[in-house]
Structure formats: C-alpha cells, structure tokens
Amino acid sequence: MVRARLVAALLVLASCAGCGLLGDVAAPEAPGVPAPALPDPVPAPREVLAASLEDDRTFPFAADLSVLAGPVLEGLPPLGSTFGADCGLADDATTQYLPVEVVFANRSEAVAALAAGVDLLAADGSPGGASGVGLVVASGDPTVRYCQDEDRTSSSDHFAVGAGAQGPAGVWIYLLRHAPTAEDRAGGAAAFAALTLRFSGLENRADSVPGPWAAGHWTVTRPPAVGAPCPEDPTSLCAPLG
C-alpha cells in the first residue's frame, strides 16, 4: 500500500514538471517599472489672419495671405549666432519669444510678391501698447546683424517676399521680450496675447505684369476668414494674437 502511494506521488510529480511546485524557492517577480512620463505636446500654431487678395491692376493677380502664431518659447529665436550679443538677450529662460509665420500663397499664373509694413499694437489697436516687446523680421541674408540701432524693442518693421506662379513663400517674424524674474516669465503668454499685428501698405512689386510696369496694390476681396481690416485703415489687416 505504501509502495502504491509512493508510485502515485512520483507520477504526479512527473506529470507536473515545470508546473511551479517549487515556486516557494523561485526568484520573486521584479516590481513593475512605470512607463516614463511623456512630455506635454507642443501646441500647434494658430492661424490669426487669413485673407484673399487681388491686385488692383488689369493683369489678374490673386493670392492668399495666412499668418500663423506659434507657442511662446524660451531662449533666442534662430536669427544667427550674434543675435543674442547684438540685442543684449541671453539664450535662456530670461528671453521669451513668439514665432509668427507669414505665408504668401500666389494663385496667379505669373510671379507675384507681397511687400508690407508690420506694426505691433495693443489688442485694441492703440499704439504704444507693446511696451517691452520687440518685433524682428527674419532676413533671408544670414550675415544680417540685428539691433544695430541699439533698439531691441522696435514695434515696426517691413518685409518683402516673392513667389513663383501658383507657389507659396513665407517669412518669419519674431516677437521678443526680456523676462528677468519668475513672475515675468509666468506672464509671458498673456503679454503676447495682449497684442495685435497690423499689416499695412500691401504692395505687389513683381514686374511680371505686361505693359508699363508699376507696383500694384493688394486689396482684400472679401472679409478675412480670420482677423479683420484694421479699424483706422480698412486697407490694412489686423491679426490679434490673443
């Protein structure tokens, strides 16, 4: 009888080889490792101006103008290695900037261009409301030096960009502010949101139009889908950043 029980026990052990009967001496399971936290997604650029343009000359020029404002970033904008020293700004959290892309999409069958002045105003359109914030238009020339007039908070600039037939082109504008304290940095987004960009004197300086050449002027063919004509000058376009 004892022998029969021993044989039965051996059969059970044989049939359960690897079944964990010795689990009490096995290595304990490693504790679960939490997944690394994912960084917060970078907000997508916001369209702050979208308008359709037509040239006032006989030749059928047409284009779309779009202005996109990115998120507030810390450090220096990509304006060349001497930018920080020339403008007295540090490449750290004490400098904040808002990148703005101006996209000129030519819908014409000829080369077209957009030249315009750009001004930084308070959200209500009043001048002088951009105190402490500077506006810089990125140059296509990598050797250009900025802030050579010792003014890093200029509120006005100008740009010109050309595009081939049925082609887009763009230019970058950077709004800058010095934020020396933690309190200043915390108010960065609100400081930029309280501003408006005004685009004025919109000209088409392309000479691809037939006949005697003269600069054309872009007009807004219908109310902008985003943004609006400026209250003091309906031929200018205003893009609130808030």
C-alpha positions in Angstrom: 0.0 0.0 0.0 2.8 2.4 0.9 4.6 1.5 -2.3 1.5 2.2 -4.3 1.1 5.6 -2.7 4.8 6.4 -3.4 4.4 5.4 -7.1 1.3 7.6 -7.4 3.1 10.6 -5.9 6.1 10.1 -8.3 3.6 10.0 -11.2 2.0 13.3 -10.1 5.4 14.9 -9.8 6.4 13.7 -13.3 3.2 15.0 -14.9 3.7 18.4 -13.3 7.3 19.0 -14.2 7.7 22.8 -14.6 4.3 23.5 -13.0 5.7 25.7 -10.3 5.6 23.3 -7.4 8.9 24.8 -6.3 7.6 28.3 -6.6 8.3 28.9 -2.9 12.0 29.0 -3.7 11.8 30.7 -7.1 13.1 34.3 -7.5 10.4 36.9 -6.7 8.9 38.8 -9.6 10.5 42.1 -10.4 8.3 45.0 -9.4 6.6 46.8 -12.4 8.5 49.7 -13.8 6.3 52.7 -14.5 6.4 54.0 -18.1 8.3 57.2 -18.5 6.1 60.3 -18.5 5.5 61.7 -22.0 6.4 65.4 -22.5 3.5 67.8 -22.9 2.6 68.1 -26.6 3.8 71.4 -28.2 0.7 73.4 -29.2 0.1 73.7 -32.9 0.4 77.1 -34.5 -2.8 79.1 -34.5 -4.0 81.0 -37.6 -4.5 84.6 -36.6 -5.1 86.0 -40.1 -6.5 84.5 -43.3 -7.4 86.7 -46.2 -7.8 86.5 -50.0 -6.0 89.2 -52.0 -6.3 90.6 -55.5 -4.1 93.1 -57.3 -5.7 96.3 -58.4 -4.1 96.2 -61.9 -5.6 94.8 -65.1 -3.5 91.6 -65.0 -5.2 89.0 -62.9 -3.0 88.6 -59.8 -4.5 86.7 -56.8 -3.1 85.3 -53.6 -3.9 84.1 -50.1 -2.3 85.5 -47.0 -2.1 83.4 -43.9 -0.5 84.4 -40.6 0.3 81.6 -38.0 1.3 82.3 -34.4 3.2 79.6 -32.6 3.5 78.9 -28.9 5.6 81.1 -26.6 9.2 79.7 -26.4 12.2 80.4 -24.2 15.7 81.3 -25.4 16.8 83.0 -28.6 15.0 82.8 -31.9 17.0 81.3 -34.8 18.4 84.6 -36.1 22.1 83.9 -36.2 24.9 83.4 -33.8 25.5 87.1 -32.9 21.8 87.9 -32.3 21.9 87.5 -28.5 25.0 89.6 -28.1 23.9 92.3 -30.5 20.5 92.6 -28.9 21.5 92.1 -25.2 19.5 89.0 -24.7 20.5 85.7 -23.0 19.9 82.3 -24.5 17.9 81.1 -21.5 14.5 81.4 -19.9 15.0 85.2 -19.3 14.3 85.6 -23.1 10.9 84.7 -24.4 9.7 84.9 -28.0 6.7 84.2 -30.1 7.3 82.9 -33.6 4.9 84.1 -36.3 5.0 82.8 -39.9 3.6 84.9 -42.7 2.6 82.7 -45.7 2.0 84.3 -49.1 0.4 81.8 -51.4 0.4 83.0 -55.0 -2.6 81.9 -57.0 -1.6 83.8 -60.2 -0.2 82.4 -63.4 2.8 84.8 -63.1 5.4 85.7 -60.4 3.8 87.8 -57.6 5.1 89.4 -54.5 4.0 90.9 -51.2 5.7 93.8 -49.6 4.2 95.2 -46.4 4.9 97.1 -43.2 4.2 95.3 -40.0 3.5 97.1 -36.7 3.0 95.8 -33.1 0.0 97.3 -31.4 -2.1 96.8 -28.3 -5.0 94.4 -28.8 -7.4 97.4 -29.0 -5.3 98.9 -31.9 -3.8 101.7 -29.9 -0.1 102.4 -30.4 2.4 102.2 -27.6 0.7 99.2 -26.1 3.6 96.8 -26.9 5.9 98.2 -24.3 8.8 95.8 -23.5 8.1 93.6 -26.6 10.2 93.9 -29.7 9.4 92.9 -33.3 12.1 91.4 -35.6 11.6 90.3 -39.2 13.9 87.5 -40.1 16.2 88.3 -43.1 17.0 85.9 -45.8 20.6 87.1 -45.6 22.4 85.1 -42.9 25.0 87.8 -42.5 22.5 90.5 -41.4 23.1 91.9 -37.9 20.1 92.9 -35.8 19.7 95.6 -33.1 22.4 97.7 -34.7 20.4 100.8 -33.8 20.5 99.6 -30.2 16.8 99.2 -30.1 15.7 95.6 -29.3 12.0 96.6 -28.7 11.2 98.2 -32.0 7.5 97.9 -32.7 7.7 98.3 -36.5 9.5 96.7 -39.4 8.8 95.7 -43.1 9.2 92.7 -45.3 9.0 91.6 -48.9 8.5 88.1 -50.2 8.0 86.8 -53.8 6.5 83.5 -55.1 6.5 81.9 -58.5 3.3 81.1 -60.4 0.9 79.1 -58.2 3.5 78.8 -55.5 3.9 79.7 -51.8 6.6 81.7 -50.0 6.9 82.8 -46.4 8.8 85.0 -43.9 9.2 84.7 -40.2 8.5 87.4 -37.6 9.7 87.0 -34.0 8.2 88.9 -31.1 10.7 89.2 -28.2 10.5 90.1 -24.5 13.0 90.1 -21.7 11.7 88.3 -18.6 14.2 88.6 -15.8 12.2 87.2 -13.0 10.0 84.1 -12.5 7.0 86.4 -12.2 7.8 88.0 -15.5 8.2 84.6 -17.2 4.8 83.4 -15.8 3.1 86.3 -17.6 4.7 85.7 -21.0 1.7 84.2 -22.8 -0.6 86.9 -21.5 1.9 89.6 -22.6 1.9 88.4 -26.2 -1.8 87.7 -26.2 -2.5 91.3 -25.5 -1.0 92.4 -28.8 -2.1 92.8 -32.4 -0.1 92.7 -35.6 -1.0 95.2 -38.3 0.0 94.7 -41.9 -0.2 97.8 -44.0 0.8 99.2 -47.4 0.3 95.8 -49.1 2.1 96.1 -52.5 2.8 93.7 -55.3 6.2 94.7 -56.6 6.5 91.9 -59.2 7.3 93.2 -62.7 5.8 90.2 -64.5 2.7 92.2 -65.4 2.5 93.2 -69.1 2.9 96.8 -70.2 4.4 99.7 -68.4 5.5 98.4 -65.0 4.2 99.9 -61.8 3.8 98.5 -58.4 0.3 97.1 -57.7 -1.6 97.2 -54.5 -3.2 94.2 -52.9 -6.9 94.6 -51.9 -9.0 92.3 -49.7 -11.6 90.8 -51.9 -13.9 89.6 -49.1 -13.9 89.8 -45.3 -11.0 87.8 -43.9 -11.9 84.4 -42.6 -9.6 85.1 -39.6 -8.6 88.6 -38.5 -10.1 91.7 -39.8 -9.4 95.0 -41.6 -7.9 97.5 -39.2 -10.5 100.0 -37.8 -8.4 103.1 -38.6 -7.4 101.9 -42.1 -9.6 99.3 -43.9 -6.8 98.7 -46.5 -4.6 97.3 -43.6 -5.1 93.9 -42.0 -5.1 93.3 -38.2 -4.2 90.0 -36.6 -5.0 89.8 -32.9 -2.6 87.4 -31.1 -4.9 86.7 -28.2 
